[in-house]
Amino acid sequence: MAQIKKKFCMLGAFGVGKTSLVAQFVHSIFSEKYMTTVGVKLDRKDVCIEGRDVCLMIWDLHGEDEFMSVKDSYLRGSSAMLFVSDGTRPETVRAALDIRRRTREAFPVPALSLVNKNDLTDEWRVAGADLDVLEREGLDPRTTSAKTGENVEGAFRELARRTLA
């Protein structure tokens, strides 16, 4: 049987850990060095989901702020989207929600929200109410840690499973 290819787009504000989540998922590594993504960085990982070979092409898109937003051309052909926020910065949850609302109609694909940096328990600022809003938006939020790997593999695999449904 031929391998299935799926394009995943990582979206969120600057510095939320999109690149680190991809590095943890694809290579099982974490680096303390902050590297700003310029444009898009592509990675791939082959996985087996429910007995099917799936090639995940992961598009790690530059972070959004008030001066720069993701180009729709990067999102074309997406199979799924991961909206990433930083658990130590509640404003990044609002940024992820804003990106989701702007992309939902043009790109009606399965999506998850990853609230990253759950290893920073003393600095965690995202409240249960924030997670509730993400849930109401259909983003099935998962708290993750790119540093420890907690919930990273499971989130990517769950989203891959949803693209095959």
Secondary structure, 3 states (H helix, E strand, C coil): CCCEEEEEEEEEECCCCHHHHHHHHHHCCCCCCCCCCCCEEEEEEEEEECCEEEEEEEEEECCEECCECCCHHHHCCCCEEEEEEECCCCHHHHHHHHHHHHHCCCCCCCEEEEEECCCCHHHCCCCHHHHHHHHHCCCCCEECCCCCCCCHHHHHHHHHHHHHC
